[in-house]
């Protein structure tokens, strides 16, 4: 057996370097998990809302209220899913949520009145965009650190590609099978395709298979002794919620969720209200999706190079511009342009904010922390469709609410500039080097 001090390497260390880092397998699995949430995402539901409304004889406010209350109540259990992740691991929690989400799709296919539709929206929003998306969003933080922004941007391509393709696929299903059989089919796909792949390949963290984060070799005993402990430790949930950065990033996240959900939930109705064909709604969604795909990569890459708060602030400003274009645009061109700008803004924001949660607050309690974030996202997303539907029923149009939406990102963009990384000082100062301890006293 060779010594590390001799400058030679053991056969085991050479073999370790030849082994593929399993994080590169977890990346497409995280993308698959995100795509699998499509039946409960607004861009997946929007094609079915009008035929559902007509068949169940509901008003715009009634179907929006069902979506709002379903999303609002569906946000509550998501925090507990984060707790389950911290306790039982990502793999087991993901499998359980996928089983339940497939069942939610089947239940949706049997909706026959307002109450059962509300129940369907509750299950879809809680289990898909809430729980499965939470787990998929937390996965890569356990496998990457140095390149976390870049791989998060790549992961988000799954959502972007889904937004570009899924609405067209759902429209085809709707025309061929109707909305009930479409949801039945989607549930069977989750059970028959996504779930087996996740059970077979998904792993919790690199340590479980003898690897290390970023695929790097383990530190030698000498290297471990030379490393000064970092001041930044994993925040508990109670500590994270006492920081300014937590609430400002959460506010920006929820703002995107509320407005984008409301916009795309009612997009077909808004487009038709302007005298344009329904197909323009699908085209705008596709423009949004393709722009989102490119922007996620850009945002994730830049998040590894630049302060994330600057990127998030700029993306919120861009969000306001895109909403203003959509508000004032009355042609197909402006709808496509608005879709592109909105996709750009959301892509950069989430491409930079997704890795920020782990980098700002650590990984040990990430399930609980992002569980609160996802709860806020799903809850706020419930308000957008309701406000837009209420405005339509009360004023006969959408201009007032869309104009108001375009102004909301401005104050959050300004506040985001001050969302600096929080520093957690470890409780036991003896763990620190003497000079570091004295500097933090």
MOWOZI-V628287 format. One line per field, one symbol per residue. psi: psi as a letter, one per 20 degrees, with the letter a starting at -180 (. if undefined). Layout:
psi->???
This chain:
psi->pqqhhiirqqhghghhhipppihihhghhhgghghiigiiqhhhhhhigghggghilqrghghhgggghggghihgihhhhhhhghgirgghgggghhghgghhgghhijpiagghgggghggghghehfghhgghhighhihqghkggghhgggihggghghhgghhghhggghhirhghghgghghgggiggghgghghpqgqhhhkkrrpjjqqqqrhghhhipppqhorpqrghhgijqggghghgggghggggghggghhjgghgghhjjqqhhhghgghggggggggghgggggghhihrphhgghghhhghggghhhghgipjrhghggggggghggghghghhhhgihghhhjaihkhgggiggghghghghhhhghggghggghhijaigghhghhihhighhhghhhjmqpqpppqhniiiqqghgghhi.
